[in-house]
Amino acid sequence: MENMRQKKKWAMFIDATKCVGCHACRIACQNQNAITPKEYYNRIEEQEFGKYPDYNRRFFPVQCQHCDNPPCVTVCPTGASYKRDDGVVLVDIDRCIGCKYCILSCPYEARIVNEEHGYVHKCRFCIEFVESGESPACMTTCPTGVRVFGDLNDPQSEISKIVTTKKPEKFRKDLNTDPSIFYKKV
């Protein structure tokens, strides 16, 4: 019997305790995807806490969560938003009519409109890099090692080991979107 190769399931771990709010991930993503400085697929949410003189801030990276149950895909009238077999949620800009239903349905506010052409776009996990054996731009530029990316179905991968041993959380688990991004929160 032929040996069946298990299909890949791309995922990311974000250790928010390591994030210093430098925005290198956002800038690398903007450069990689040729989007303007006021547009972004990655955002860093800042949370302030404490009272003077014990005041502090923490940072929380947010992006498309590449959900297993993506609401953006189910509302798309043209099928432009779709989920691949490897878990990556993408937008076919040639099929997108710019209705923005996906923007309204995304609870993570992770989609933007290309104002010049009218289509919606979002994080693609730099899939062209991943398919050639590289990592997403946001991961490779982070000076503090906030992100780990890999195949969740490969038990030897770093992401698989982290998810298995550290039991990280999913952002907004209450939404039942089953994100492919896991977090160690502050």
VENPE-V295521 format. One record per residue. N is the residue number from 1. RES is the residue in one letter. PHI is phi as a letter, one per 30 degrees, with the letter a starting at -180 (NA if undefined). Layout:
# VENPE-V295521
N;RES;PHI
N;RES;PHI
This chain:
# VENPE-V295521
1;M;NA
2;E;d
3;N;d
4;M;d
5;R;d
6;Q;d
7;K;d
8;K;d
9;K;b
10;W;d
11;A;a
12;M;b
13;F;c
14;I;b
15;D;c
16;A;d
17;T;d
18;K;c
19;C;d
20;V;c
21;G;i
22;C;d
23;H;i
24;A;d
25;C;d
26;R;d
27;I;d
28;A;d
29;C;d
30;Q;d
31;N;d
32;Q;d
33;N;c
34;A;h
35;I;c
36;T;d
37;P;e
38;K;d
39;E;c
40;Y;a
41;Y;c
42;N;c
43;R;b
44;I;c
45;E;d
46;E;c
47;Q;b
48;E;c
49;F;a
50;G;j
51;K;b
52;Y;e
53;P;c
54;D;c
55;Y;c
56;N;a
57;R;b
58;R;b
59;F;b
60;F;b
61;P;d
62;V;b
63;Q;a
64;C;e
65;Q;c
66;H;h
67;C;d
68;D;d
69;N;b
70;P;d
71;P;d
72;C;d
73;V;d
74;T;d
75;V;c
76;C;d
77;P;d
78;T;c
79;G;i
80;A;d
81;S;d
82;Y;b
83;K;c
84;R;d
85;D;d
86;D;d
87;G;j
88;V;d
89;V;c
90;L;b
91;V;b
92;D;d
93;I;d
94;D;d
95;R;c
96;C;d
97;I;c
98;G;i
99;C;d
100;K;i
101;Y;e
102;C;d
103;I;d
104;L;d
105;S;d
106;C;d
107;P;d
108;Y;c
109;E;h
110;A;c
111;R;b
112;I;b
113;V;c
114;N;d
115;E;d
116;E;d
117;H;c
118;G;i
119;Y;d
120;V;c
121;H;b
122;K;a
123;C;e
124;R;c
125;F;h
126;C;h
127;I;e
128;E;d
129;F;d
130;V;e
131;E;d
132;S;c
133;G;j
134;E;c
135;S;c
136;P;e
137;A;e
138;C;d
139;M;d
140;T;d
141;T;c
142;C;d
143;P;d
144;T;c
145;G;i
146;V;d
147;R;c
148;V;b
149;F;b
150;G;l
151;D;d
152;L;d
153;N;d
154;D;c
155;P;d
156;Q;c
157;S;d
158;E;d
159;I;d
160;S;d
161;K;d
162;I;d
163;V;d
164;T;d
165;T;c
166;K;c
167;K;h
168;P;d
169;E;c
170;K;c
171;F;d
172;R;h
173;K;e
174;D;d
175;L;d
176;N;h
177;T;d
178;D;h
179;P;d
180;S;c
181;I;c
182;F;c
183;Y;b
184;K;c
185;K;c
186;V;d
